[in-house]
Amino acid sequence: MEFLTTLTESLGAGRNLSDVEVGKAAALLASEEASDEAKAAFLSALSRKGETSGEVAAFAGAFRGMAMDPGMGDVAPRAIDIVGTGGDHAGGFNVSSMVTYVVACAGVPVMKHGNRGITSKCGSADLFAALGVSLDATPEKLRGAMRALGFAFFFAPSWHPAFKRIAPVRRMLAARGERTVFNILGPLLNPGRPAHIVLGAASPALMEKLRDALDALGTPSGLAVHGVISEGRGIDELTTSTRNLVRGVGRLAAVREEWGPSSFGLAASPFSDIEGGDIAQNLSIANALAGGGGPRGLADTIALNGAAALWVAGARPDVRGSVGEARDLLLGGAVRRRISEARDFFAG
């Protein structure tokens, strides 16, 4: 605990932490050696100083090492995660969850990592559960799902036992209205270690920080993205309703662009098209989309994200040429069949 207190004092003086110090701090946060008060003081001091991309990457590396291993190392080099930080308070639908089905249907394995809604009414885990995906499936069952369905959903609390000793501190700080580094670490902690990622960030500054963190972690290819709704308001998705800031990682490091729907032959849509609601509402929207309906702007947004994911994974040569394929998979029945197959698989 004395070491954590020393680091807290250093943070209070504005000093950034080394990778070694972050590793030791992460071990103490996940242990019973330090008190909740000492952990809270450390996390508060880190937040007040502002986490550097290097610190975020070092924490991600440390907690990745503490995660359970699902045993999918043979799939990881081809796999992708489509994930957002949350925390944008934009009220958007679970775009990445539906993109998971689209990309899996296109033949690219998806390792989706997520949780129940915390800052939203319906998190990715909530929608997957409503669609019949088991949140407590064993590693063996999930390996079977990857073979049979082309995707696996990792329910975050089940794969990060180290977080059990951090959760009370996070709740304590959240009650005070304080955010911590754990609010942004989730998308970096996928236990399957997929080689590729499309990571949506809640703000432009966070997008840049996470891009740099992904780079420091050696991500083979990825995009960090942010949708600008209006001045000071954004969403952690690519959408057809926003200006989309896009930053590349790894193989795509040269990508530093702003995407609009017209760049991909899509029409701009009102933001109301991509808004979601609670679990029941989002399930209804998901079923409508899989049945060939739903708001046009939302279908186009899912197609855009699906095409981007296929490109990031190296499975398609560009985004524009894959949008039509992604839309056809979503609206033409393939996703509906995959949802049914997944429901049967996890019920069996």
Residue pairs with C-beta under 8 A, 6 or more apart in sequence:
1 28
1 33
1 34
1 35
1 38
3 24
3 25
3 28
4 25
4 28
4 29
4 34
4 38
4 39
4 42
5 38
5 41
5 42
7 17
7 21
7 25
7 42
8 38
8 41
8 42
8 45
10 17
11 17
11 42
11 45
11 46
11 48
11 49
12 45
12 48
12 49
14 49
16 49
16 52
16 54
16 55
17 25
17 46
17 55
17 58
19 54
19 58
19 61
22 55
22 58
22 59
22 62
23 58
23 61
23 62
25 42
26 59
26 62
26 63
26 66
27 62
28 34
28 39
29 39
29 42
29 43
29 165
29 166
29 169
30 63
30 66
30 162
30 163
30 165
30 166
31 165
32 165
34 42
36 168
36 169
36 172
39 166
39 169
40 169
40 172
40 173
43 169
43 173
43 178
43 180
43 181
43 182
44 173
44 178
44 180
46 55
46 180
46 181
47 178
47 179
47 180
47 181
51 59
51 181
51 184
51 209
52 209
53 208
53 209
53 210
53 211
53 212
53 213
53 216
54 212
54 213
54 216
55 181
56 181
56 184
56 185
56 188
56 209
56 210
56 213
57 188
57 212
57 213
57 214
57 216
57 217
59 181
59 185
60 185
60 188
60 189
60 213
60 217
61 217
63 160
63 162
63 163
63 185
63 189
64 188
64 189
64 191
64 193
66 160
66 161
66 162
67 159
67 160
67 162
67 189
67 191
68 139
68 158
68 159
68 160
68 161
68 191
69 139
69 191
70 139
70 142
70 143
70 152
70 154
70 159
70 191
70 192
71 139
71 143
72 79
72 111
72 142
72 143
72 146
72 152
72 192
73 193
75 109
75 111
75 146
75 192
76 111
76 192
76 193
76 194
76 195
77 195
77 220
78 108
78 109
78 195
78 313
79 108
79 109
79 110
79 111
79 192
79 194
79 195
79 196
79 313
80 103
80 108
80 109
80 110
80 111
80 194
80 195
80 196
80 197
80 198
80 309
80 312
80 313
81 110
81 111
81 112
81 113
81 187
81 190
81 192
81 194
81 196
81 197
81 198
81 199
82 96
82 99
82 100
82 103
82 110
82 112
82 197
82 198
82 305
82 309
83 96
83 112
83 113
83 114
83 124
83 186
83 187
83 190
83 197
83 198
83 199
83 200
84 96
84 187
84 199
84 200
84 201
84 202
84 236
84 237
85 183
85 184
85 186
85 187
85 199
85 200
85 201
85 202
85 206
85 210
85 236
86 118
86 119
86 120
86 123
86 186
86 202
86 236
87 119
87 179
87 183
87 202
87 236
88 119
88 202
88 203
88 234
88 235
88 236
89 119
90 229
90 233
90 234
90 235
90 236
91 120
91 275
91 276
91 277
92 235
92 237
92 239
92 274
92 275
92 276
93 274
93 275
93 276
93 282
93 285
93 298
94 122
94 123
94 124
94 127
94 276
94 282
94 286
95 237
95 239
95 274
95 298
95 301
95 302
95 305
96 112
96 114
96 124
96 198
96 200
96 237
96 305
97 112
97 114
97 124
97 127
97 128
97 286
98 286
98 289
98 302
98 330
98 335
99 302
99 305
99 306
99 309
100 110
100 112
100 151
100 153
101 151
101 290
101 330
101 335
101 338
101 339
102 302
102 303
102 306
102 326
102 329
102 330
102 335
103 110
103 151
103 306
103 309
103 310
103 313
104 110
104 149
104 150
104 151
104 338
105 150
105 329
105 334
105 335
105 338
106 306
106 310
106 315
106 325
106 326
106 329
107 150
107 315
108 150
108 309
108 310
108 313
108 315
109 146
109 150
109 151
109 194
110 150
110 151
110 152
110 194
110 309
111 146
111 151
111 152
111 154
111 190
111 192
111 194
112 124
112 128
112 151
112 152
112 153
112 154
113 153
113 154
113 156
113 159
113 186
113 187
113 189
113 190
113 191
113 192
114 123
114 124
114 125
114 128
114 153
114 154
114 155
114 156
114 186
115 123
115 124
115 125
115 155
115 156
115 157
115 186
116 123
116 125
116 126
117 123
117 126
120 276
121 276
121 277
121 278
121 279
122 276
122 277
122 278
122 279
122 281
122 282
124 153
125 135
125 153
125 155
125 156
126 279
126 282
127 279
127 282
127 283
127 286
128 135
128 153
129 135
130 279
130 280
130 282
130 283
130 286
131 283
131 286
131 339
131 342
131 343
132 339
132 342
132 343
132 346
132 347
133 153
133 342
133 343
133 346
134 141
134 346
135 153
135 155
135 158
136 155
136 158
137 145
137 346
141 346
142 152
142 153
142 154
143 152
144 345
145 151
145 152
145 342
145 345
145 346
146 152
148 341
148 345
149 338
149 341
149 342
149 345
150 338
152 192
154 190
154 191
154 192
156 186
156 189
157 163
159 191
160 189
160 191
163 182
166 182
170 180
170 182
173 179
173 180
184 206
184 209
184 210
187 197
187 199
187 210
188 210
188 213
188 214
188 217
190 197
195 219
195 220
195 221
196 219
196 220
196 221
196 222
196 309
196 312
196 313
196 314
197 214
197 219
197 222
197 223
197 249
197 312
198 222
198 223
198 225
198 238
198 305
198 308
198 309
198 312
199 210
199 214
199 222
199 223
199 224
199 225
200 224
200 225
200 226
200 227
200 235
200 236
200 237
200 238
201 207
201 209
201 210
201 224
201 225
201 226
201 236
202 226
202 234
202 235
202 236
203 226
203 234
204 226
204 228
204 234
204 245
206 226
207 224
207 225
207 226
207 245
207 247
208 224
208 247
210 224
211 224
211 247
211 248
211 249
214 222
214 224
214 249
214 250
215 249
215 250
215 253
218 250
219 249
219 250
220 250
220 251
221 248
221 249
221 250
221 251
221 252
221 312
221 313
221 314
222 248
222 249
222 250
222 252
222 312
223 246
223 247
223 248
223 249
223 252
223 255
223 308
223 312
224 246
224 247
224 249
225 236
225 237
225 238
225 244
225 245
225 246
225 247
226 234
226 235
226 236
226 244
226 245
227 234
227 235
227 236
227 237
227 238
227 239
227 241
227 242
227 243
227 244
227 245
228 234
228 242
228 243
228 244
228 245
229 235
229 241
229 242
229 271
234 242
235 242
237 274
237 301
237 305
238 244
238 246
238 259
238 301
238 304
238 305
238 308
239 269
239 271
239 274
239 297
239 301
239 304
240 261
240 266
240 267
240 268
240 269
240 273
240 274
240 297
240 300
240 301
240 304
241 268
241 269
241 270
241 271
241 273
241 274
241 297
241 301
242 271
243 258
243 259
243 260
244 258
244 259
244 260
245 258
246 255
246 256
246 257
246 258
246 259
247 255
247 256
248 254
248 255
248 256
251 314
252 312
260 268
261 267
261 268
261 269
261 300
261 304
262 268
263 320
264 304
264 307
264 319
264 320
264 323
265 320
265 323
266 300
266 303
266 304
266 323
267 296
267 300
269 295
269 296
269 297
269 298
269 300
269 301
270 297
272 295
273 295
273 296
273 297
273 298
273 301
274 295
274 297
274 298
274 301
276 282
276 285
277 285
285 294
285 295
285 298
286 339
288 294
289 298
289 299
289 302
289 330
289 331
289 335
290 330
290 335
290 336
290 339
291 336
292 331
292 332
292 333
293 331
299 327
299 330
299 331
300 323
300 327
302 326
302 330
303 323
303 324
303 326
303 327
303 330
304 319
304 323
304 326
306 322
306 323
306 326
306 329
306 330
307 316
307 319
307 320
307 321
307 322
307 323
307 325
307 326
308 319
310 316
310 322
310 325
310 326
311 317
311 318
311 319
311 322
316 322
316 325
328 334
329 335
